[in-house]
């Protein structure tokens, strides 16, 4: 997300003192609602009882034990320092900081680009005569409370926003860059005044703001790691901490918002315990041994071969695939263009010919995956075919600044015969490398023709899981005379090196919603390229991409958003920042047979937070045992 940052950051870094302030001059139009959708159409009307995909009568109670990767040394998820337990815990994307912290609004698994009031009783949006948003107001519910019983008020909203901008992780400054200032209009109403320019997503961006208790933090150092559970206000609170090894959160029985429509049928467990594992193989064995209850299985090989145990055969452990319709984004070998070796797009294109997806899919992944060919995969946003009229209207003004193939070719990753010995892709890669000044010397080593430097780089990994896939890339490079080192490090070291951009290549990705917006600045914007802790992993610094991102963010309607996202997709693809990997249209879960869950998954896919412990199944499992 590259933003119009100059004025944005200066204006967003406000003093933390709260002032009750009058609103600026009346806007041309003001819309107040119980929720907000980018499209303007909300699925759920005022007074809706609950989301359609939940079981409103789901029983409450019991404990679920989940596995989490790596370790942690902090309970503060909002800063760059340390490794936060709250940021790391998760099962298939199910558990996030929103289980501990309340946000102004809540999203749901049925819609993309829509949110409904949580802390906020209503949202109000001002527009000028051109329909451009100028201010967003949230009116807090009278009953909203933190866990210590103190009310959540507008000065908490103001304090939270300013503190995250000034002391929080760098992405907050990018994500909220369109906010000029935030003020408390009265005790329960906070107003976000916006910088000039169009951003149709900004009401939803602000709705995602987690609200922190000013009275708790005002005498504490916010920008510091801590293992003391911070005061929060969500449906769960941190109960037990075993530093680096496990953490337990417990349901807040008198949670003020438990009966709100956005929460009905969710947050069903009394306690959720997370055990941290540095080794994914050990985590899998922990499931089979009954030490954890649930596992999202990302390895097709494991799914096909690692569950041949009595508990699966007799039904005590269930293996089940759930379909989803969410966009998958892109997972890829990401090349760090801050490194000299990957600054030339011709070299980066050559690299795409050296990873044999067809062989990897057949040999390692049991033909379970589909090749990714878009940054917005599995959605209507991905570019296909040649650009249509609406895309061309976006791309033509940039014709002399973007690759010509954007206009003339449909991007497709190279394809092999799947034998592992395809010569044609290797010859194409060598041809491109020669164009970029790399030649094979008398010792059959790939070296730069002018400097004599060898073609060598390191792939940084945080798990053994993707080593076999990466070895396929290593073989391709080495067949041309280059050299690749695979380095697997622990989660903390990986995070530190990723945040400081100390890598040549990583396996990473860009998760995408069906309504992309501000986050694109952080993913691909020039201003994010060198900010420590940012998410512009590839180091994209392209003025044309910056323009496309700003136009995407300013899209006035869904049709325009689709066209502008496709245009951005094409430019990114033909710039070869990554070697696209693969995706699946199903979620694979393995779990002990003690849970109830909605039979028809919502659009975004199911997750354990909308499941519950079924008393009959749980009793039956206890009789049978887990050994």
HELIX and SHEET records of a PDB file:
HELIX    1   1 UNK A    5  UNK A   12  1                                   8    
HELIX    2   2 UNK A   85  UNK A   88  1                                   4    
HELIX    3   3 UNK A   97  UNK A   99  5                                   3    
HELIX    4   4 UNK A  154  UNK A  167  1                                  14    
HELIX    5   5 UNK A  171  UNK A  175  1                                   5    
HELIX    6   6 UNK A  202  UNK A  207  1                                   6    
HELIX    7   7 UNK A  214  UNK A  217  1                                   4    
HELIX    8   8 UNK A  280  UNK A  289  1                                  10    
HELIX    9   9 UNK A  300  UNK A  305  1                                   6    
HELIX   10  10 UNK A  310  UNK A  313  1                                   4    
HELIX   11  11 UNK A  340  UNK A  342  5                                   3    
HELIX   12  12 UNK A  345  UNK A  352  1                                   8    
HELIX   13  13 UNK A  357  UNK A  363  1                                   7    
HELIX   14  14 UNK A  389  UNK A  395  1                                   7    
HELIX   15  15 UNK A  396  UNK A  401  5                                   6    
HELIX   16  16 UNK A  405  UNK A  408  1                                   4    
HELIX   17  17 UNK A  423  UNK A  435  1                                  13    
HELIX   18  18 UNK A  464  UNK A  466  5                                   3    
HELIX   19  19 UNK A  467  UNK A  479  1                                  13    
HELIX   20  20 UNK A  491  UNK A  499  1                                   9    
HELIX   21  21 UNK A  519  UNK A  524  1                                   6    
HELIX   22  22 UNK A  526  UNK A  528  5                                   3    
HELIX   23  23 UNK A  543  UNK A  553  1                                  11    
HELIX   24  24 UNK A  558  UNK A  573  1                                  16    
HELIX   25  25 UNK A  608  UNK A  610  5                                   3    
HELIX   26  26 UNK A  615  UNK A  624  1                                  10    
SHEET    1   A 5 UNK A  29  UNK A  33  0                                        
SHEET    2   A 5 UNK A 120  UNK A 127 -1                                        
SHEET    3   A 5 UNK A 133  UNK A 140 -1                                        
SHEET    4   A 5 UNK A 189  UNK A 194 -1                                        
SHEET    5   A 5 UNK A 179  UNK A 186 -1                                        
SHEET    1   B 3 UNK A  35  UNK A  37  0                                        
SHEET    2   B 3 UNK A 114  UNK A 117 -1                                        
SHEET    3   B 3 UNK A 105  UNK A 106 -1                                        
SHEET    1   C 4 UNK A  63  UNK A  69  0                                        
SHEET    2   C 4 UNK A 271  UNK A 277  1                                        
SHEET    3   C 4 UNK A 246  UNK A 251 -1                                        
SHEET    4   C 4 UNK A 236  UNK A 242 -1                                        
SHEET    1   D 3 UNK A 294  UNK A 296  0                                        
SHEET    2   D 3 UNK A 586  UNK A 592 -1                                        
SHEET    3   D 3 UNK A 317  UNK A 323 -1                                        
SHEET    1   E 5 UNK A 483  UNK A 488  0                                        
SHEET    2   E 5 UNK A 456  UNK A 461  1                                        
SHEET    3   E 5 UNK A 505  UNK A 510  1                                        
SHEET    4   E 5 UNK A 330  UNK A 335 -1                                        
SHEET    5   E 5 UNK A 578  UNK A 580 -1                                        
SHEET    1   F 2 UNK A 370  UNK A 371  0                                        
SHEET    2   F 2 UNK A 582  UNK A 583 -1                                        
SHEET    1   G 2 UNK A 438  UNK A 440  0                                        
SHEET    2   G 2 UNK A 446  UNK A 448 -1                                        
SHEET    1   H 2 UNK A 595  UNK A 596  0                                        
SHEET    2   H 2 UNK A 612  UNK A 613 -1                                        
END                                                                             
